Amino acid sequence: MGKGTHFLGQPILNQLLNYFNKQNILQISRESGGERYVKTFNAWCHLTVMLYAVIMRFDSLREITSATMMEWRKLAHLGIKELPRRSTLSDANARRSHEIFGKIYQGLYLAYKDKLSSDSRSGKVPRWMKKLQIIDSTTISLFSNLVFKGVGRNPKTGKKKGGMKVHTCIHGNEGVPCDVEFTSAATHDHFMLCPDYSQYLSEMRLNEHALYIRYDEDSKDYMPGIHSYAHIHIGLGNSIRIPMSVSLTPTAFILFILKHVYYDIWVIIKRKGILDGIIKNYKSQCVYFDREHWKTEEENDLFIK
């Protein structure tokens, strides 16, 4: 029988591993104590098996070990001398620190980040986009509250499930995260802020003479007539809260600040007619809230419409 012609090129796993340097991975693991008392199942084998598990969407150690045993001939050329048993894989997951794989990811990101950016060829991305960092997180409710602290209020019936939160930070001109952190579900994203902004938050009280204005939308503490869903804070105190019946876009909030804080600049702009059409356009994008977030009783108070 002739050779098959339906399987051309390389498997996906092999293509992924071509981006890794085996010696660098083993060196990172040795420096972090991941190769201590290890005979055969080193960091390279561990990474290869876990990548295979992710690609195949396995959910348990039994699935991983059973599948690798059937694919032994295909996986042998990747440098895995002995197939791991469930106990070996379980011990490796518990003993080898997650920081090792974090360093591997960081090294891979630094090596290929220029190729991942959207402006690697065109060069048309503005400079501010390159400095922009976007932070987001998602909560996975899978575990008992005894393992990972849950988030939100306690339900009326049953126990609150715990969970973990995945925090990611990505540059505005790139397609993959530059940093990924795993915490309990109750952890806020503040810890991922850059040191300069964190320092700014901690030193706000030192500059009480400055005028601080911020716009908030808060559904958790919403109480009609007392704590509006959308409001503008003025100053450092939480008592000065002006209700709003519309949702401000970021650009509309900037125009609001420009007019009421930087008056001299605003006068020059208005006299030149630079923003006449722009103001009307962005004002039309501010959407009125529905009755779920703006009650009838709130219309009897003073508010910004």
N, C-alpha and C positions, 0 to 999 in steps of 0.2 A: 504494500500500500504506500502511495506517495505521501509526502509531507503535506499537512494541512496548510491552506493559504488564507484561512479566515482570521488568524491571530497575528496581525502585523504590529510592529512597534514594540513598546515596552508597557508592562502593566502600570496602573496608576501609582501603586505603592513604590515601585522602582523609580518612577519619574520624580516623585516627591523626595525620595532618599538621595537623589542625585544632587540636591541642593544642600545636603548636609555634609560635613566633614567628620568622618568617624573618629579620627585622632583628636580633634578639638573637643568632641563630645565626651570622650573618655577622659581627657585632661580636665574638663570642667567638673566631671563627676568625682575624679580623684581629689581635686582641690576642695570639694565640698563634703568629702567623706563618704561618697556614694559607692565607692569600690572596696570599702573595708570588709573583709571576710567574704568576698565574692569570688567564686570559682569559675563559673561559666556564664551566668545570666548577668552580664554587665549592662551599663547604661545604654549602649548601642542596641543590644537585643531588646532591652526594656522599651526603648523608644520605638523600635520597629514593630514590636507586637502591639503596642498601644495605638500606633497609627493605623495598623491593620484593623484593630477593633473599632476605631472611629469610622473608618471607611465602610466597614461591613455593618455598622450600627448595632454592635453587640451590647447587651445590657448586663451580662453576668460573667464571672470568671469561667463558669462551666462552658458557656458558649465560645469564649475565646480559646480555651485549651482544646475543646473538641474540634473547632474549625482549623486551628493551626496544625493539629495532628493529621487531618485529612489533606492539608495543603503543604505537607512537609517537604515534598520534592521541589515545590515552587518557591518555598521560603528559604531553603538551604543556601541558595546562592547569595542571599542577602547578608550572610555572616552569622547566622544563628546555628551554632554547632549542636545544641541540644534543645529540644522543645521543652518549654517550661510546664511544670505541673501546676495545678491550682494552688497548692501550698507555696510553691516557689514564687508565683506571680503575686500572691497575696502578701507574702513577706516583703517582696521588693517594693510593692506599693506603700507598705507601712514604713519600711526602713529608709528607702531612698527619698530624700526631701523633694518637695515640689519646687523648691527654689532652683534645683538643678535644671529642670525643664523650663523654668522661667528664664534662666540665663541662656539656655539654648535658643529659646524664642527671640530674646533680645539680640543675640549675636546674628541670628538669621535675618531679623528685621533691619539691623544696621548694615548688613551686607547687601541687601536688595531693596532698601527703601527708595533709592533713586529711581529704580525701575518701576516701582509701584506707584509713584506720584503721577498725577494726571498731566503735569506740565513737563514731564521728562523729555518730550519731543517738541511740543508746540512752543513752550516758553511763554504762553499768553496768560497764565494765571497771575492775578495781581499779587503784589508782595504781601498784603495783609492776609490773603488766603493761606499763604505758607505759614504764617504765624498763628493762624486760628486753630485752636484745639477744642474739640467737641467731646463732652463727657456725657455718658448715658449709662443706664443700668437696667437690669431686668431681674425680677425675683422668681426663683424656682421653689415652689412649695411642695417639698417632697418628704421632709423628715419630721420626726417627732420634735416637739418644742424643747425637749430635754437635750437634744443634740445641738440644734441651731436655734437661736432665739427668733421667734416669729415676729411679724410686723402687723401693725393695725390693732384695732380694738378686739377684745375677747368676744367671741360669738355668744349669743344667748343660749344656744343649745350646742352641746359638744365641747371639745377642747380645741384650742387654737393650734393649728399646725405650724411647726417651725419651717424653716427654709433657708436657702442660701441666696445671696445676691451676687450677680456677675457685673462688675464695674468695668467699663471700657473707656479708653481715651484714644481718639483718632485725630490726626491732622486733617485740616479741611481740604487739602489737595492730594490726599492719599486714599487708598482703597482698603487698607487693613489697619487694625488697631496698633498703636505704638505701645500700649500698656493694657494689661488685663489683670484684674484683681478679683479674688473670691473672698467674700465675707459672709457673716450672718445676715439674714434678711432685714434686720433692724438697723444696720449700719447705713449712715447717710453718705452721699457722694462728696461731702466736704473734704474728706481726707485726701482726695485726689486732686484738689486744687493746687495750683503752682504756689511755691513759697511766698512769692511777692503778694499774691492776692490774699493768702491766709494771713500774712503780716498786716495787710491793709485792714482786714476785718478785725484783727486784735487791737489795732491802734486807732480805731474809729473814735473811741472815747477820749483820746488825747487831743482830738481836733473838734471839740464841741462847738467852736465858733463857726465851723463850716456848715453850710446848708445841705443836708442830705435829703434827697427825694427819691422814692422808689415806688414802683407799681407792683401790686400783689394780686394774685387770684388764689384764694384759699377756700377749698370746699370742706376741709376738715373742721374748721372753727366757724363755719358760716352760721350766723344767727341773725335773722331779719330784724332790722332796726337797731342792732347792737354791733354786730361784726359783719359787714357786707362781704359778699363773695369777692367782688373786685373793688379795690380801693387804692388810693394814693397816700403813702406815708410821707410826712414832712417832719424832718428832724430825727433825732435818735430815739425819742420816746415812742412808745407804741400807742399812746392815747390819741395822737393827732392822725385821724384816719378819715379821709374824705371818700364817701361812697361814689361808685360809678355804675351806670346802667349799661355801659358798652364795654366791649373788650378791646383794649388798646393793642395795636400792633407795635413791635419794637420801633419802627420808623416813626409812627405817630407819637410815641412817648418821647423820642429824641426831639421832634419838632416842638412838643410841649415844653420840654426843658430849655430848648434854645430860645423860645419866645419869652419865658418867664424868669429865666436866670441870666442869660446873656443878652440883655436888652439892647446894648449898643450894636452888637453884631446883627441882631434881628432887624433893627431900624435900617441898617445899610442894605440888608437883603431885600426887605420890603420895598425900599425906594427904587432898587434896581429891577424889581419884579422877577427875581430869579426863581422863587418858589411858588408863584401864584397858581400854576396848574398842578404842581406836585402836591401842594397842601390839600387841594380839593380831591385829588386822586386817592391819597392815603387816608383821608378822613372817611371816604366812602367805603374803605375796607374795614373800618371798625364796626363790628357786628353787635347789635343789641342782644342782651341776654334774654333767654326764655324765662317762663314763670318758675322754673326750677331753681334758678340762680338770682332772680330779681322778683321779689314779692310785691303785691299791690300796696301793702302797708309802708314799704320803703319809699314809695313815691310821695308820701306826705312829709318826708324829711327833706333837708337840703342835700342835694347831690349834683354831680356833674353828669349832664345828659349827653 
